[in-house]
Amino acid sequence: MRIVTASIIIAALSLGTPAFVQAEGAPVQSEAQTPADESTAIRSIQVVDVKHLEPSVRSKVDEIVAQTSEEDIQSLRKSIDAIPEVASALKAKGLSSSQVVAFNIADGVLTLFAKTA
């Protein structure tokens, strides 16, 4: 997946994965994956509605979103749409890439943070 901006990645990685988030369980395998990529390989996808986050974590996500350009958000959403497994995980939750505002990749888990209303 294309890296959108350093600020999104750094901020998203600092959030970590909330323990109360349930995994979507959609395994993702990249055909271009090499042994060097194993530490960053995505093994599962989580979709988190920002409104279900604890207030402290929600405020961090809101801060990230406020500092991110619309161009970067659109680039992230295009990247999501280009990966069928990720788009499917969103669709299974009744969401689309247009609702994703941030992401996190840690320990093989891709977490997408979405705003629903």
TORPA-4810 file (N, C-alpha, C, O; in nm, 3 decimals):
<nodes>
NODE_1_0.085_-0.116_0.000_0.000_0.000_0.000_0.090_0.123_0.000_0.191_0.126_0.069_M
NODE_2_0.054_0.221_-0.075_0.130_0.343_-0.087_0.128_0.421_0.043_0.023_0.434_0.107_R
NODE_3_0.242_0.473_0.083_0.250_0.552_0.205_0.202_0.692_0.173_0.252_0.756_0.081_I
NODE_4_0.105_0.740_0.249_0.043_0.868_0.221_0.131_0.982_0.267_0.180_1.057_0.183_V
NODE_5_0.152_0.999_0.393_0.243_1.101_0.443_0.308_1.052_0.571_0.254_0.968_0.643_T
NODE_6_0.424_1.106_0.597_0.495_1.065_0.719_0.415_1.104_0.843_0.415_1.030_0.941_A
NODE_7_0.347_1.217_0.839_0.273_1.260_0.958_0.158_1.165_0.990_0.133_1.137_1.107_S
NODE_8_0.088_1.116_0.889_-0.021_1.022_0.914_0.035_0.893_0.972_-0.020_0.840_1.069_I
NODE_9_0.142_0.844_0.915_0.198_0.717_0.960_0.251_0.730_1.103_0.221_0.647_1.189_I
NODE_10_0.330_0.833_1.128_0.387_0.849_1.261_0.278_0.865_1.365_0.280_0.801_1.470_I
NODE_11_0.180_0.950_1.334_0.072_0.972_1.430_-0.013_0.847_1.446_-0.052_0.813_1.558_A
NODE_12_-0.043_0.780_1.338_-0.125_0.660_1.346_-0.053_0.550_1.422_-0.115_0.479_1.502_A
NODE_13_0.077_0.535_1.399_0.152_0.433_1.471_0.161_0.465_1.619_0.167_0.373_1.702_L
NODE_14_0.161_0.593_1.654_0.168_0.627_1.795_0.039_0.594_1.869_0.038_0.581_1.991_S
NODE_15_-0.072_0.581_1.794_-0.199_0.544_1.856_-0.201_0.400_1.903_-0.262_0.368_2.005_L
NODE_16_-0.134_0.315_1.829_-0.140_0.173_1.862_-0.278_0.119_1.826_-0.363_0.194_1.778_G
NODE_17_-0.300_-0.007_1.850_-0.428_-0.068_1.820_-0.507_-0.080_1.949_-0.463_-0.150_2.040_T
NODE_18_-0.622_-0.015_1.959_-0.702_-0.026_2.081_-0.737_-0.172_2.109_-0.775_-0.246_2.019_P
NODE_19_-0.723_-0.212_2.235_-0.745_-0.351_2.273_-0.888_-0.396_2.255_-0.913_-0.515_2.237_A
NODE_20_-0.984_-0.303_2.260_-1.124_-0.342_2.252_-1.175_-0.357_2.109_-1.291_-0.392_2.089_F
NODE_21_-1.090_-0.332_2.012_-1.131_-0.343_1.872_-1.130_-0.489_1.831_-1.034_-0.561_1.857_V
NODE_22_-1.238_-0.534_1.766_-1.244_-0.672_1.719_-1.190_-0.679_1.577_-1.219_-0.594_1.494_Q
NODE_23_-1.114_-0.782_1.552_-1.055_-0.799_1.420_-1.161_-0.838_1.319_-1.252_-0.916_1.349_A
NODE_24_-1.149_-0.782_1.202_-1.239_-0.817_1.092_-1.207_-0.959_1.045_-1.297_-1.031_1.001_E
NODE_25_-1.080_-0.997_1.055_-1.041_-1.134_1.019_-1.023_-1.156_0.871_-1.017_-1.271_0.827_G
NODE_26_-1.014_-1.051_0.793_-0.994_-1.065_0.649_-0.844_-1.070_0.623_-0.777_-0.967_0.627_A
NODE_27_-0.789_-1.188_0.595_-0.646_-1.198_0.571_-0.609_-1.131_0.438_-0.683_-1.139_0.340_P
NODE_28_-0.495_-1.066_0.437_-0.448_-0.999_0.317_-0.311_-1.054_0.284_-0.224_-1.059_0.370_V
NODE_29_-0.292_-1.096_0.159_-0.163_-1.143_0.115_-0.125_-1.066_-0.009_-0.205_-1.049_-0.100_Q
NODE_30_-0.003_-1.020_-0.012_0.046_-0.945_-0.126_0.130_-1.036_-0.213_0.218_-1.107_-0.164_S
NODE_31_0.102_-1.034_-0.343_0.182_-1.116_-0.434_0.324_-1.063_-0.443_0.417_-1.138_-0.472_E
NODE_32_0.342_-0.933_-0.418_0.473_-0.873_-0.427_0.553_-0.886_-0.297_0.663_-0.832_-0.287_A
NODE_33_0.499_-0.955_-0.201_0.564_-0.968_-0.070_0.692_-1.048_-0.082_0.696_-1.153_-0.146_Q
NODE_34_0.796_-0.999_-0.019_0.924_-1.068_-0.015_0.957_-1.099_0.130_0.894_-1.043_0.220_T
NODE_35_1.054_-1.186_0.155_1.089_-1.216_0.293_1.123_-1.092_0.375_1.096_-1.089_0.495_P
NODE_36_1.179_-0.990_0.313_1.212_-0.867_0.386_1.086_-0.793_0.430_1.091_-0.713_0.523_A
NODE_37_0.972_-0.821_0.365_0.847_-0.754_0.397_0.770_-0.822_0.508_0.666_-0.771_0.550_D
NODE_38_0.818_-0.935_0.557_0.740_-1.013_0.653_0.706_-0.936_0.780_0.600_-0.958_0.838_E
NODE_39_0.793_-0.845_0.823_0.764_-0.771_0.946_0.652_-0.670_0.925_0.589_-0.627_1.022_S
NODE_40_0.625_-0.631_0.801_0.518_-0.535_0.772_0.403_-0.598_0.694_0.313_-0.527_0.650_T
NODE_41_0.405_-0.729_0.678_0.299_-0.797_0.604_0.167_-0.782_0.679_0.163_-0.794_0.802_A
NODE_42_0.062_-0.756_0.606_-0.071_-0.741_0.666_-0.137_-0.877_0.671_-0.162_-0.939_0.567_I
NODE_43_-0.165_-0.924_0.793_-0.228_-1.054_0.811_-0.376_-1.042_0.844_-0.452_-1.137_0.822_R
NODE_44_-0.418_-0.927_0.896_-0.560_-0.907_0.924_-0.593_-0.758_0.916_-0.505_-0.673_0.920_S
NODE_45_-0.722_-0.731_0.906_-0.770_-0.594_0.892_-0.875_-0.568_0.999_-0.965_-0.649_1.022_I
NODE_46_-0.862_-0.453_1.065_-0.961_-0.409_1.162_-1.020_-0.279_1.110_-0.950_-0.195_1.054_Q
NODE_47_-1.149_-0.263_1.130_-1.215_-0.139_1.095_-1.274_-0.083_1.223_-1.355_-0.149_1.289_V
NODE_48_-1.235_0.039_1.259_-1.277_0.100_1.383_-1.353_0.229_1.354_-1.305_0.315_1.281_V
NODE_49_-1.472_0.241_1.412_-1.547_0.365_1.402_-1.491_0.458_1.509_-1.488_0.423_1.627_D
NODE_50_-1.447_0.575_1.469_-1.384_0.669_1.561_-1.474_0.699_1.680_-1.424_0.721_1.791_V
NODE_51_-1.604_0.702_1.660_-1.694_0.735_1.771_-1.696_0.627_1.880_-1.745_0.653_1.990_K
NODE_52_-1.643_0.508_1.852_-1.637_0.401_1.951_-1.505_0.397_2.026_-1.485_0.312_2.113_H
NODE_53_-1.415_0.488_1.995_-1.286_0.494_2.063_-1.299_0.564_2.198_-1.391_0.643_2.219_L
NODE_54_-1.208_0.534_2.287_-1.203_0.606_2.413_-1.173_0.753_2.380_-1.104_0.781_2.283_E
NODE_55_-1.225_0.846_2.461_-1.207_0.989_2.431_-1.063_1.032_2.407_-1.037_1.113_2.318_P
NODE_56_-0.968_0.979_2.483_-0.828_1.020_2.465_-0.774_0.976_2.328_-0.702_1.051_2.263_S
NODE_57_-0.810_0.856_2.286_-0.765_0.806_2.156_-0.839_0.880_2.045_-0.779_0.916_1.944_V
NODE_58_-0.969_0.903_2.064_-1.048_0.976_1.965_-0.990_1.115_1.942_-0.984_1.161_1.827_R
NODE_59_-0.947_1.182_2.047_-0.891_1.316_2.031_-0.760_1.312_1.952_-0.730_1.405_1.877_S
NODE_60_-0.681_1.205_1.970_-0.557_1.191_1.891_-0.590_1.172_1.744_-0.526_1.232_1.658_K
NODE_61_-0.690_1.089_1.714_-0.730_1.068_1.574_-0.780_1.199_1.516_-0.743_1.234_1.403_V
NODE_62_-0.863_1.271_1.589_-0.914_1.400_1.541_-0.801_1.498_1.515_-0.805_1.575_1.418_D
NODE_63_-0.700_1.496_1.600_-0.584_1.583_1.582_-0.509_1.548_1.454_-0.467_1.637_1.380_E
NODE_64_-0.491_1.419_1.429_-0.425_1.372_1.307_-0.502_1.419_1.184_-0.445_1.471_1.089_I
NODE_65_-0.632_1.399_1.188_-0.717_1.437_1.075_-0.708_1.586_1.049_-0.701_1.629_0.933_V
NODE_66_-0.708_1.666_1.154_-0.701_1.812_1.139_-0.570_1.857_1.076_-0.565_1.960_1.009_A
NODE_67_-0.464_1.780_1.096_-0.333_1.817_1.044_-0.304_1.755_0.907_-0.198_1.779_0.849_Q
NODE_68_-0.397_1.678_0.854_-0.377_1.608_0.728_-0.449_1.682_0.616_-0.565_1.722_0.630_T
NODE_69_-0.379_1.699_0.505_-0.441_1.770_0.392_-0.547_1.683_0.326_-0.543_1.560_0.334_S
NODE_70_-0.640_1.748_0.261_-0.744_1.676_0.188_-0.683_1.590_0.077_-0.733_1.481_0.048_E
NODE_71_-0.576_1.639_0.017_-0.508_1.563_-0.087_-0.452_1.431_-0.032_-0.461_1.328_-0.098_E
NODE_72_-0.396_1.436_0.087_-0.342_1.315_0.148_-0.453_1.217_0.186_-0.437_1.096_0.169_D
NODE_73_-0.563_1.268_0.236_-0.677_1.181_0.269_-0.730_1.114_0.142_-0.761_0.995_0.143_I
NODE_74_-0.741_1.191_0.034_-0.790_1.134_-0.093_-0.694_1.028_-0.145_-0.737_0.927_-0.200_Q
NODE_75_-0.564_1.051_-0.129_-0.465_0.953_-0.172_-0.478_0.824_-0.090_-0.470_0.714_-0.146_S
NODE_76_-0.499_0.838_0.040_-0.521_0.721_0.126_-0.643_0.643_0.079_-0.638_0.521_0.068_L
NODE_77_-0.751_0.713_0.051_-0.875_0.648_0.009_-0.860_0.578_-0.125_-0.917_0.470_-0.145_R
NODE_78_-0.786_0.637_-0.217_-0.760_0.572_-0.346_-0.679_0.444_-0.326_-0.704_0.343_-0.392_K
NODE_79_-0.582_0.450_-0.235_-0.501_0.331_-0.206_-0.588_0.220_-0.149_-0.572_0.103_-0.184_S
NODE_80_-0.680_0.257_-0.061_-0.771_0.158_-0.001_-0.857_0.094_-0.110_-0.872_-0.028_-0.112_I
NODE_81_-0.912_0.174_-0.199_-0.997_0.122_-0.306_-0.920_0.032_-0.403_-0.980_-0.055_-0.468_D
NODE_82_-0.789_0.052_-0.413_-0.707_-0.027_-0.504_-0.674_-0.166_-0.450_-0.621_-0.250_-0.522_A
NODE_83_-0.705_-0.190_-0.322_-0.674_-0.319_-0.261_-0.806_-0.389_-0.227_-0.871_-0.353_-0.129_I
NODE_84_-0.846_-0.487_-0.306_-0.977_-0.551_-0.289_-1.004_-0.603_-0.148_-1.116_-0.590_-0.098_P
NODE_85_-0.903_-0.661_-0.082_-0.925_-0.715_0.053_-0.960_-0.605_0.153_-1.043_-0.625_0.242_E
NODE_86_-0.896_-0.490_0.138_-0.922_-0.379_0.229_-1.060_-0.319_0.202_-1.136_-0.293_0.295_V
NODE_87_-1.092_-0.299_0.075_-1.224_-0.248_0.039_-1.333_-0.344_0.087_-1.439_-0.299_0.131_A
NODE_88_-1.308_-0.474_0.078_-1.405_-0.575_0.124_-1.427_-0.568_0.274_-1.540_-0.580_0.322_S
NODE_89_-1.320_-0.547_0.349_-1.332_-0.537_0.495_-1.418_-0.418_0.533_-1.499_-0.426_0.626_A
NODE_90_-1.402_-0.308_0.462_-1.486_-0.190_0.486_-1.631_-0.219_0.450_-1.722_-0.187_0.526_L
NODE_91_-1.650_-0.279_0.334_-1.786_-0.309_0.288_-1.858_-0.403_0.385_-1.979_-0.389_0.407_K
NODE_92_-1.785_-0.498_0.443_-1.844_-0.591_0.540_-1.897_-0.518_0.663_-1.988_-0.567_0.730_A
NODE_93_-1.840_-0.403_0.693_-1.885_-0.322_0.806_-1.988_-0.217_0.762_-2.031_-0.135_0.843_K
NODE_94_-2.025_-0.220_0.634_-2.121_-0.122_0.583_-2.059_0.014_0.560_-2.129_0.115_0.561_G
NODE_95_-1.928_0.018_0.538_-1.855_0.143_0.519_-1.788_0.146_0.383_-1.784_0.047_0.311_L
NODE_96_-1.735_0.263_0.349_-1.657_0.278_0.226_-1.531_0.358_0.257_-1.516_0.413_0.366_S
NODE_97_-1.442_0.363_0.161_-1.316_0.435_0.181_-1.339_0.583_0.207_-1.254_0.648_0.268_S
NODE_98_-1.450_0.637_0.162_-1.478_0.780_0.183_-1.496_0.814_0.331_-1.495_0.931_0.368_S
NODE_99_-1.511_0.713_0.414_-1.529_0.736_0.558_-1.400_0.714_0.637_-1.396_0.743_0.757_Q
NODE_100_-1.295_0.665_0.572_-1.169_0.640_0.640_-1.092_0.771_0.654_-1.077_0.847_0.558_V
NODE_101_-1.044_0.796_0.777_-0.972_0.920_0.804_-0.827_0.897_0.846_-0.747_0.990_0.842_V
NODE_102_-0.793_0.774_0.887_-0.657_0.742_0.929_-0.639_0.591_0.928_-0.735_0.516_0.916_A
NODE_103_-0.514_0.549_0.942_-0.486_0.406_0.948_-0.368_0.382_1.040_-0.295_0.474_1.076_F
NODE_104_-0.349_0.256_1.075_-0.237_0.213_1.157_-0.198_0.073_1.110_-0.284_-0.010_1.083_N
NODE_105_-0.069_0.048_1.101_-0.021_-0.087_1.071_0.075_-0.125_1.183_0.179_-0.061_1.201_I
NODE_106_0.041_-0.229_1.257_0.126_-0.277_1.365_0.108_-0.426_1.383_-0.005_-0.475_1.384_A
NODE_107_0.217_-0.498_1.396_0.214_-0.642_1.420_0.127_-0.717_1.319_0.055_-0.810_1.356_D
NODE_108_0.133_-0.676_1.194_0.058_-0.745_1.089_-0.089_-0.711_1.084_-0.164_-0.774_1.009_G
NODE_109_-0.134_-0.613_1.162_-0.274_-0.575_1.165_-0.289_-0.434_1.106_-0.230_-0.338_1.155_V
NODE_110_-0.368_-0.425_1.001_-0.403_-0.296_0.943_-0.531_-0.250_1.010_-0.634_-0.317_1.001_L
NODE_111_-0.525_-0.136_1.078_-0.642_-0.079_1.141_-0.684_0.045_1.065_-0.604_0.137_1.048_T
NODE_112_-0.807_0.047_1.018_-0.862_0.162_0.949_-0.955_0.234_1.045_-1.044_0.173_1.103_L
NODE_113_-0.935_0.364_1.061_-1.020_0.445_1.145_-1.119_0.520_1.057_-1.079_0.594_0.967_F
NODE_114_-1.248_0.500_1.082_-1.352_0.559_0.998_-1.444_0.648_1.081_-1.466_0.623_1.200_A
NODE_115_-1.496_0.750_1.017_-1.599_0.837_1.080_-1.728_0.809_1.008_-1.735_0.816_0.885_K
NODE_116_-1.832_0.778_1.085_-1.960_0.742_1.022_-2.063_0.852_1.026_-2.154_0.850_0.943_T
NODE_117_-2.056_0.946_1.114_-2.152_1.057_1.113_-2.119_1.161_1.214_-2.191_1.261_1.225_A
</nodes>
